[in-house]
């Protein structure tokens, strides 16, 4: 059908065909001449899919028509070639055509950018507004980043893997010149610094699933960027799948009041073990209203830190201490601030009747406490709990 319409070269037939298919040519395998012909006759944007190579395209020849094309699934290889051709042409108008074609989404993931590619990216960013930029698993020389970061003012959303993110944070932290870049970077990352394996999963290569070791310098750079941003919005700091030594934590504590912290239990135990009284309020605020320490062993240092968190917190909705090997003695440390928690899970511990009696006494005096789970402990006398539905003990 497509070949017949092209060979006929009749305007009315061509327009009727394009109307019938809704200007969607994704199903067609076209030569450049055929594609060029339909571009000239369409009243709307022609939709094409360049991922599967169903259209033979000469990039330089297609540039003047980019605004007439709606591209689905444009590969990062193709878009990198396009922005390089645009850069070499020196035409800023081609940038707006490209952005219209890809709906403001610049996908450069999994590409190794050389100096010319970086020049092309800078040229593209200089002449765009509110573009969404995907740099996940993209390699950019460190010496090029310094001049790319200030152009992120033209970007509305940035996708980046955790290793390139670290490079950007270091670049933003090294000089006062990059102070504005730090604020912009956090903004286009939606105030989220994600160092988890989720941000490192590259399905085209071996997945980077190993824990990321954040050095003292890494933590210092992260802290400086958060400080320099001067944002009223809290930064979501995702440290899952990360390892940090105590010295690195010391760099992060001063900015925790500006952070929503998300980390693995092992790292959470480290924070609790090393928190000082003057840092407890900030850490408490960073951890939010739910605290899950289930299936961990709370040594005396961690218990001390947890006591500080409970003392300085405004209130927790959930505190999960199930299967933590808690005894009556360790429980005594937590009791003075237990009333600040709405739902508490003490199941699967070594609490005896003596400890359970103290818990019952606190709960009966505090209507704020909604649920207390005590099953699978060493509690023999359960009669006093039967009249209060807030206790789950059987």
C-alpha positions in Angstrom: 0.0 0.0 0.0 2.7 2.5 1.0 4.7 1.8 -2.2 1.5 2.3 -4.3 0.8 5.6 -2.7 4.3 6.8 -3.2 4.5 5.7 -6.8 1.2 7.3 -7.6 2.5 10.7 -6.5 -1.0 12.1 -6.2 -1.6 14.7 -3.5 -5.2 13.8 -2.8 -4.4 10.1 -2.5 -1.4 10.8 -0.3 -3.3 13.0 2.1 -6.2 10.5 2.2 -3.7 7.7 3.1 -2.0 9.8 5.8 -5.4 10.7 7.3 -6.4 7.0 7.3 -3.2 6.0 9.2 -3.4 9.0 11.5 0.0 10.2 10.2 1.5 7.1 11.9 4.2 5.5 9.8 5.7 3.3 12.5 4.6 0.2 10.7 6.3 1.2 7.4 9.7 0.3 6.0 10.6 3.3 3.9 13.5 4.5 1.9 14.6 8.1 2.5 12.9 9.3 -0.7 9.6 7.7 0.4 9.9 9.1 3.9 10.8 12.6 2.5 7.8 12.5 0.2 5.3 11.8 3.0 6.9 14.4 5.2 6.2 17.0 2.5 2.5 16.0 2.3 1.5 15.6 5.9 -0.5 18.2 7.7 0.4 17.0 11.1 3.5 15.5 12.7 4.3 12.1 11.1 4.9 9.5 13.8 7.8 7.1 13.2 9.7 4.6 15.2 13.5 4.7 14.6 14.4 2.0 17.1 14.0 -0.9 14.7 15.6 0.8 11.7 12.3 0.6 9.7 13.2 3.9 7.9 16.5 4.6 6.2 17.4 8.1 7.4 20.1 10.5 6.3 20.5 12.6 9.5 21.8 15.7 7.8 18.9 15.7 5.3 16.3 15.1 8.0 17.3 18.0 10.3 15.1 20.6 8.5 12.1 18.4 8.9 12.6 17.3 12.6 9.7 19.5 13.8 7.4 17.6 11.3 8.3 14.2 12.9 7.1 12.7 16.1 9.7 10.1 16.9 8.8 7.1 19.1 11.6 5.1 20.8 14.5 7.2 19.4 17.6 5.3 20.5 20.4 7.1 22.3 22.8 6.2 19.5 20.6 8.0 17.0 19.9 11.1 19.1 23.7 11.4 19.8 24.3 11.5 16.1 21.5 14.0 15.6 22.8 16.5 18.2 26.3 16.2 16.8 25.0 17.0 13.3 23.0 19.9 14.8 26.2 21.2 16.5 28.2 20.9 13.4 25.5 22.8 11.4 25.6 25.6 13.9 21.8 26.1 13.6 20.0 26.7 16.9 16.7 26.3 15.0 17.4 22.6 14.5 17.5 22.2 18.3 13.9 23.3 18.7 12.9 21.0 15.9 14.6 18.0 17.6 12.9 18.8 20.9 9.5 19.0 19.3 10.2 15.7 17.6 11.2 13.8 20.8 8.8 15.7 23.1 11.6 17.4 25.0 13.2 14.1 26.0 16.9 13.8 25.2 18.0 10.2 25.7 21.8 9.7 25.9 21.8 6.7 28.2 24.6 4.1 27.9 26.7 6.3 25.6 30.4 7.2 26.0 30.7 11.0 25.2 33.9 12.3 23.8 34.8 16.0 23.7 32.9 16.6 20.5 29.8 14.9 21.9 30.1 17.1 24.9 30.4 20.2 22.7 27.2 19.0 21.0 25.4 18.5 24.3 26.4 21.9 25.5 25.1 23.5 22.2 21.9 21.6 22.5 21.3 22.6 26.2 22.2 26.3 25.4 19.3 26.4 23.0 16.6 24.5 24.8 14.2 25.1 27.6 12.8 22.6 30.1 14.2 19.5 28.5 14.3 16.1 30.2 17.8 14.6 30.0 18.6 11.0 30.5 22.3 10.4 31.3 21.9 7.0 33.0 25.0 4.8 32.5 26.5 7.6 30.4 30.2 8.2 30.5 31.3 11.9 30.5 34.9 13.0 31.1 35.3 14.8 34.4 36.9 17.8 32.7 33.8 18.3 30.6 31.3 18.2 33.5 32.3 21.5 34.9 31.1 23.4 31.8 28.0 21.2 31.3 26.6 21.6 34.9 25.8 25.3 34.6 23.6 24.6 31.5 21.3 22.4 33.6 19.3 25.6 34.1 17.8 24.6 30.7 16.8 21.1 32.0 13.6 20.3 33.9 14.4 16.7 34.8 17.6 14.7 35.0 18.0 10.9 35.1 21.5 9.8 36.2 23.1 6.6 37.6 24.8 6.7 41.0 28.4 6.8 39.7 27.9 9.8 37.4 25.9 11.4 40.2 28.9 11.2 42.4 31.0 12.9 39.8 28.5 15.7 39.5 28.4 16.2 43.3 32.2 16.4 43.5 32.2 18.9 40.6 29.5 21.1 42.3 31.4 21.0 45.6 34.9 22.0 44.5 34.4 25.8 44.0 32.0 28.6 45.0 31.5 29.2 41.3 29.3 26.0 41.2 27.1 27.0 44.1 24.2 27.8 41.7 24.9 24.6 39.9 24.4 22.7 43.2 20.9 24.2 43.6 19.9 23.5 40.0 21.2 19.9 40.2 19.1 19.1 43.2 16.1 20.7 41.6 16.3 18.7 38.3 16.9 15.5 40.3 13.6 16.3 42.0 15.6 16.7 45.3 16.5 13.0 45.3 20.1 11.8 45.6 19.8 8.1 44.8 22.8 5.9 45.5 21.0 2.6 45.5 21.4 -0.3 43.1 18.1 0.9 41.5 20.0 3.8 40.0 22.8 1.5 38.8 20.9 -1.2 37.0 22.0 -1.3 33.4 20.1 -4.1 31.6 22.5 -3.8 28.6 25.5 -4.8 30.7 26.3 -6.5 33.9 24.2 -5.0 36.6 26.1 -2.9 39.2 24.7 -4.6 42.2 27.7 -4.4 44.5 27.4 -2.1 47.5 28.7 1.4 46.7 31.4 2.5 49.1 31.0 6.2 49.8 34.3 7.6 50.9 34.8 10.5 53.3 35.3 12.8 50.3 32.1 11.5 48.7 30.1 12.2 51.8 31.7 15.6 52.2 30.8 16.5 48.6 27.2 15.3 49.1 26.9 17.4 52.3 28.3 20.5 50.6 25.9 20.3 47.7 22.9 19.9 50.1 24.2 22.9 52.1 24.8 25.1 49.1 21.4 24.4 47.6 19.7 26.4 50.4 16.4 24.7 49.6 13.2 24.7 51.6 12.5 21.3 50.2 14.1 18.3 52.0 16.5 16.3 50.0 15.7 12.6 49.7 19.0 10.9 50.4 18.8 7.2 49.4 21.7 5.3 50.8 20.4 1.7 50.3 23.1 -0.6 49.0 25.8 1.7 50.3 28.7 1.3 52.8 29.9 4.3 54.8 32.6 4.5 57.5 32.1 6.5 60.7 34.2 9.4 59.4 31.9 9.6 56.4 28.8 9.7 58.6 30.3 12.6 60.5 30.2 14.6 57.2 26.5 13.8 56.7 25.2 14.5 60.3 25.3 18.4 59.8 22.9 18.2 56.9 20.4 15.6 58.2 18.0 18.3 59.3 17.6 19.0 55.5 17.3 15.3 54.5 14.8 12.5 54.3 17.0 9.5 54.9 16.4 6.1 53.4 19.0 3.4 54.1 19.4 -0.4 54.8 19.1 -1.7 58.3 22.9 -2.2 58.6 23.6 1.4 57.8 20.7 2.5 60.1 22.3 0.6 62.9 25.6 2.5 62.3 23.8 5.9 62.4 22.1 4.9 65.7 25.4 3.6 67.2 27.3 6.9 66.4 24.6 9.6 66.9 25.5 12.1 69.5 22.8 13.9 71.7 23.2 17.1 69.7 22.6 15.2 66.4 19.7 13.1 67.6 17.0 15.6 66.7 18.3 15.9 63.1 18.6 12.2 62.7 15.1 11.6 64.1 13.7 14.1 61.6 15.6 12.5 58.7 14.3 9.0 59.6 10.6 10.1 59.4 7.7 8.6 61.2 8.4 4.9 60.7 11.4 3.0 62.1 12.0 -0.7 61.2 14.7 -2.5 63.1 13.2 -5.9 62.9 15.5 -8.9 62.8 18.5 -6.9 64.0 20.6 -7.2 67.1 20.4 -4.1 69.2 23.7 -3.8 71.0 24.1 -1.2 73.9 25.3 1.5 71.6 22.4 1.1 69.2 20.0 1.0 72.1 21.5 4.2 73.4 21.0 5.8 69.9 17.4 4.6 69.7 16.7 6.1 73.1 18.0 9.4 71.8 15.8 9.2 68.7 12.7 8.5 70.8 13.6 11.3 73.2 13.9 13.9 70.4 11.3 12.7 68.0 7.9 14.4 67.8 6.3 11.0 67.4 6.5 7.7 65.4 3.6 6.0 63.8 5.5 2.7 63.5 8.4 1.2 65.5 9.2 -2.4 64.6 11.5 -4.1 67.1 10.4 -7.7 66.3 13.0 -10.4 66.6 15.7 -8.1 68.0 16.6 -10.3 71.0 15.2 -7.7 73.4 15.3 -8.5 77.1 13.6 -6.8 80.1 16.9 -4.9 80.7 17.2 -3.5 77.2 13.4 -2.7 77.3 13.9 -0.6 80.4 16.0 1.9 78.3 13.1 2.4 75.9 10.2 2.6 78.2 10.4 6.4 79.2 9.6 7.5 75.6 7.5 4.6 74.5 4.4 6.8 74.7 5.6 8.6 71.6 4.9 5.6 69.3 1.5 4.7 68.0 2.2 1.1 66.8 4.9 -1.0 68.4 6.0 -4.5 67.5 7.8 -6.3 70.3 7.0 -9.8 68.9 9.6 -12.6 68.9 11.8 -11.3 71.7 12.8 -12.4 75.2 10.5 -10.2 77.2 9.2 -11.8 80.4 6.2 -11.1 82.6 8.2 -8.4 84.4 8.9 -6.5 81.2 5.3 -7.0 79.9 3.9 -5.6 83.1 5.8 -2.4 82.6 4.7 -2.1 79.0 1.1 -2.6 80.1 1.4 0.1 82.7 2.6 2.6 80.1 0.0 1.7 77.5 -2.9 2.0 79.9 -1.8 5.6 80.8 -1.4 6.7 77.1 -4.2 6.7 74.7 -1.8 7.7 71.9 -0.6 4.1 71.7 -2.8 2.2 69.3 -1.2 -1.3 68.9 1.4 -3.3 70.8 2.4 -6.7 69.5 3.8 -9.0 72.2 3.3 -12.5 70.8 6.2 -15.0 70.8 7.9 -13.7 73.9 8.4 -15.4 77.3 5.2 -14.1 78.8 3.3 -16.5 81.0 0.7 -14.3 82.7 -1.6 -12.8 80.0 -4.8 -12.1 81.9 -4.1 -8.3 82.3 -3.9 -7.9 78.5 -7.2 -9.5 77.7 -9.3 -6.4 78.5 -7.4 -4.0 76.3 -7.8 -4.7 72.5 -4.6 -2.7 71.7 -2.5 -5.7 72.8 -1.8 -8.5 70.4 -0.3 -11.3 72.5 -1.8 -14.6 71.3 
